[in-house]
């Protein structure tokens, strides 16, 4: 059988919801995501990291975070948004 997927801690969903509601800033949200990736808690499929673009996080990512926190989209859809941030150099891991 397949190993169980690591469970994403509830605090990161809280962070996503707070970030979507602008209660925490982009930096705090990104730090939480970086922690999840470096600790192997959130498994991001192999994603080529783009050059740091200095671009802001697109608003649709914030919408995704809010929907994910409210269980309106699944982990896979949320992770696809995180992959977008990595490939566009917005999130460095």
C-alpha positions in Angstrom: 0.0 0.0 0.0 0.9 3.6 -0.4 2.4 5.4 2.6 -0.2 7.8 4.2 0.1 11.4 3.0 1.5 13.6 5.7 -1.3 15.5 7.3 -1.0 19.3 6.8 -1.2 20.8 10.3 -4.3 22.8 11.1 -2.2 25.9 11.9 -1.2 26.2 8.3 -4.9 26.2 7.2 -5.5 28.8 9.9 -2.6 30.8 8.5 -4.1 30.6 5.0 -7.4 31.8 6.2 -5.9 34.7 8.1 -3.7 35.6 5.2 -6.8 35.6 2.8 -8.5 37.9 5.4 -5.4 40.1 5.5 -4.8 39.4 9.2 -1.2 38.2 8.5 1.1 39.5 5.8 2.6 37.8 2.8 5.9 37.1 4.6 4.2 35.2 7.5 2.2 33.1 5.1 5.3 32.3 2.9 7.4 31.4 6.0 4.7 28.9 7.0 4.7 27.3 3.5 8.5 27.2 3.4 8.5 25.4 6.8 6.0 22.8 5.5 8.1 22.1 2.4 11.5 22.0 4.2 10.1 19.7 6.9 8.5 17.4 4.3 5.0 18.0 5.7 3.7 19.4 2.4 4.9 17.3 -0.5 5.3 19.5 -3.6 5.9 17.5 -6.7 9.3 18.3 -8.3 9.0 21.9 -9.4 11.7 23.9 -11.1 12.3 27.0 -9.1 12.3 30.1 -11.2 14.5 33.1 -10.8 13.4 35.4 -8.1 11.1 37.8 -9.9 10.3 40.0 -7.0 6.7 39.8 -8.1 3.9 40.1 -5.7 1.7 37.1 -4.9 -1.2 37.0 -7.4 -4.6 37.7 -5.8 -5.9 34.3 -7.1 -3.4 32.6 -4.8 -4.9 34.5 -1.8 -8.4 33.5 -2.9 -7.2 29.8 -3.1 -5.8 30.1 0.4 -9.1 31.3 1.7 -11.1 28.7 -0.1 -8.7 26.0 1.1 -9.0 27.2 4.7 -12.8 27.0 4.3 -12.5 23.5 2.7 -13.9 24.7 -0.6 -10.9 23.4 -2.6 -8.8 20.4 -1.8 -5.1 20.1 -0.9 -4.2 19.3 -4.5 -5.6 22.6 -5.8 -3.9 24.5 -3.1 -0.6 22.8 -3.8 -0.9 23.7 -7.5 -1.0 27.3 -6.5 2.1 26.8 -4.3 3.9 25.2 -7.3 3.0 28.3 -9.4 4.7 30.5 -6.8 7.8 28.3 -6.9 8.0 28.2 -10.8 7.6 31.9 -11.0 10.3 32.6 -8.4 7.8 34.2 -6.0 8.4 31.5 -3.3 12.0 30.3 -2.7 12.5 26.9 -1.2 
